């Protein structure tokens, strides 16, 4: 439950800025591919980022739960 609240808090704080970063490498997390842009993010782009972060977090949670189940066998 704490992870969920932390995720929501970090997501909301990241979207409140007047600048944001874009990635021109197709979403691959390479620092050299990111550049900062002035202005507010569009609602569609914010939704895309939130969905990506949520799916990544959900994937990690499911992976951890599956590891715990398999290690118990």
C-alpha positions as CSV (number, residue, x, y, z in Angstrom):
1,X,0.0,0.0,0.0
2,X,2.9,2.3,0.7
3,X,4.3,1.7,-2.7
4,X,1.0,2.8,-4.3
5,X,0.9,6.1,-2.3
6,X,4.6,6.8,-3.1
7,X,3.9,6.1,-6.8
8,X,0.9,8.5,-6.9
9,X,2.8,11.2,-5.0
10,X,5.9,11.0,-7.3
11,X,3.7,11.0,-10.4
12,X,1.7,14.1,-9.2
13,X,4.8,16.0,-8.2
14,X,6.5,15.3,-11.6
15,X,3.5,16.6,-13.5
16,X,3.3,19.9,-11.6
17,X,6.5,21.3,-13.2
18,X,6.5,23.9,-15.9
19,X,9.2,22.0,-17.7
20,X,9.3,18.3,-18.7
21,X,11.7,15.9,-20.4
22,X,11.1,14.2,-23.7
23,X,12.8,11.1,-24.9
24,X,13.6,10.8,-28.7
25,X,14.9,7.2,-28.5
26,X,11.4,5.6,-28.5
27,X,11.0,5.3,-24.7
28,X,14.3,3.6,-24.0
29,X,15.8,4.9,-20.7
30,X,19.1,6.3,-21.9
31,X,20.1,9.6,-20.3
32,X,21.6,11.0,-23.5
33,X,18.2,10.6,-25.3
34,X,16.4,12.9,-22.9
35,X,16.0,16.6,-23.3
36,X,14.1,19.2,-21.3
37,X,11.3,21.2,-22.8
38,X,9.6,24.4,-21.5
39,X,5.9,24.5,-21.2
40,X,3.1,22.3,-19.9
41,X,2.7,18.7,-21.0
42,X,-0.3,17.9,-23.1
43,X,-3.0,15.8,-21.3
44,X,-2.4,12.9,-23.8
45,X,1.3,12.8,-23.1
46,X,0.7,12.9,-19.3
47,X,-1.7,10.0,-19.6
48,X,0.8,8.1,-21.7
49,X,3.6,8.6,-19.1
50,X,1.3,7.7,-16.2
51,X,0.2,4.5,-17.9
52,X,3.8,3.6,-18.6
53,X,4.9,4.2,-15.0
54,X,1.8,2.4,-13.7
55,X,2.4,-0.7,-15.9
56,X,6.1,-0.7,-15.0
57,X,5.3,-0.6,-11.3
58,X,2.6,-3.3,-11.7
59,X,5.1,-5.4,-13.6
60,X,7.6,-5.2,-10.7
61,X,5.0,-6.0,-8.1
62,X,3.8,-9.0,-10.0
63,X,7.3,-10.1,-10.6
64,X,8.1,-9.9,-6.9
65,X,5.0,-11.8,-5.9
66,X,5.8,-14.5,-8.4
67,X,9.3,-14.8,-7.1
68,X,8.0,-15.1,-3.6
69,X,5.5,-17.8,-4.6
70,X,8.1,-19.8,-6.6
71,X,10.7,-19.6,-3.8
72,X,8.2,-21.0,-1.4
73,X,7.7,-24.2,-3.5
